[in-house]
Amino acid sequence: MSAFSEPELAYLGDGNGRRLGRLATVGPDGIPHVVPVGYRYDPEDDAIIVRGYDLKQTKKFRDVERSGRAAIVIDDIASIDPWRVRGVEVRGGAEAIDGDRPLIRIHPDRVRSWGLGES
């Protein structure tokens, strides 16, 4: 069973046109670090995958490698008039995985969403 609801999975899916999210990590000094990243949902692991240019050399990769935690928000504006925003926040354990194509994998412990399923 997925940690995500059906509306959340539909929102995160590949055909949605959304490719950017904001990844949050915490440095060794306790200071939060938030950066825009590319993401995709991985149904096999029921996780969010983050990749990026030269990822292994980044602060976000080192933060996840050290702490094993991360959060990501994927959101957009569905309508300006009337004003309607929607999105998904995922918090959880995270892995910094080295290799030919390094990645960060976020396993959801907590998923929160808003504005999904409204017409």
C-alpha positions in Angstrom: 0.0 0.0 0.0 1.3 3.5 -0.9 1.9 6.2 1.6 0.2 8.5 -1.0 -3.5 8.8 -1.7 -4.8 8.4 -5.2 -5.2 12.2 -5.7 -1.6 12.7 -4.5 -0.3 10.0 -6.8 -2.1 11.6 -9.7 -0.6 15.0 -8.8 2.9 13.6 -8.6 2.6 11.5 -11.7 4.9 11.8 -14.8 2.3 13.3 -17.1 1.4 16.3 -14.9 3.9 18.9 -16.4 5.3 19.6 -12.9 9.0 18.9 -12.7 10.2 21.2 -9.9 9.9 21.0 -6.2 11.7 22.6 -3.2 13.9 20.2 -1.2 14.6 21.1 2.5 17.5 19.7 4.4 19.3 20.7 7.6 23.0 21.4 7.9 25.2 20.2 10.7 24.8 23.7 12.3 21.0 23.2 12.5 20.3 25.8 9.8 17.7 24.8 7.2 18.6 24.7 3.6 15.9 24.9 0.9 16.6 24.6 -2.9 14.6 24.1 -6.1 15.2 20.6 -7.5 13.9 18.3 -10.2 12.0 15.3 -8.9 10.0 12.2 -9.9 7.8 9.7 -8.1 9.2 6.2 -8.0 6.2 3.7 -7.7 8.6 0.7 -7.1 9.9 2.2 -3.9 6.9 4.5 -3.2 9.4 7.3 -2.8 10.4 10.7 -4.3 13.6 10.7 -6.3 15.7 13.9 -6.6 18.4 14.3 -9.2 20.5 17.2 -10.3 23.6 18.5 -12.0 26.7 17.5 -10.1 24.4 16.3 -7.2 27.1 14.5 -5.2 29.0 17.7 -4.8 26.1 19.7 -3.3 25.2 20.7 0.2 21.8 19.0 -0.1 23.5 15.7 -0.9 25.9 16.0 2.0 23.1 17.0 4.4 21.0 14.0 3.5 24.1 11.7 3.6 24.8 13.0 7.2 21.3 13.2 8.6 19.2 10.7 6.7 16.3 13.1 6.6 14.7 15.5 4.0 11.4 17.1 3.0 10.1 18.2 -0.3 7.2 20.4 -1.4 5.8 20.1 -4.9 3.1 22.7 -5.6 1.5 25.0 -8.2 -1.2 27.6 -8.7 -4.2 25.8 -10.2 -6.2 29.1 -10.7 -5.6 32.8 -10.1 -9.3 33.7 -10.3 -10.5 32.2 -8.1 -7.2 31.8 -6.2 -6.5 28.1 -5.7 -3.2 26.5 -4.9 -2.5 22.9 -4.6 0.5 20.7 -3.6 2.1 17.9 -1.7 4.6 18.0 1.1 6.6 14.9 1.9 8.8 14.5 5.0 10.8 11.4 5.8 13.9 9.3 5.9 16.2 10.0 2.9 19.1 8.3 1.3 22.0 10.0 -0.6 22.9 7.4 -3.2 26.2 7.6 -5.0 26.9 5.9 -8.4 26.8 6.7 -12.1 23.8 8.9 -11.6 23.7 10.0 -7.9 20.2 10.6 -6.4 18.4 11.4 -3.2 15.5 9.1 -2.3 12.9 10.3 0.1 10.8 7.7 1.9 7.6 9.3 3.2 7.0 9.3 6.9 4.5 12.1 6.6 2.5 13.3 3.6 0.4 16.4 3.6 -1.5 17.7 0.6 -3.9 20.6 -0.2 -6.1 21.7 -3.1 -6.2 18.3 -4.8 -9.3 17.0 -6.4 -11.1 20.3 -6.5 -12.6 21.5 -9.8 
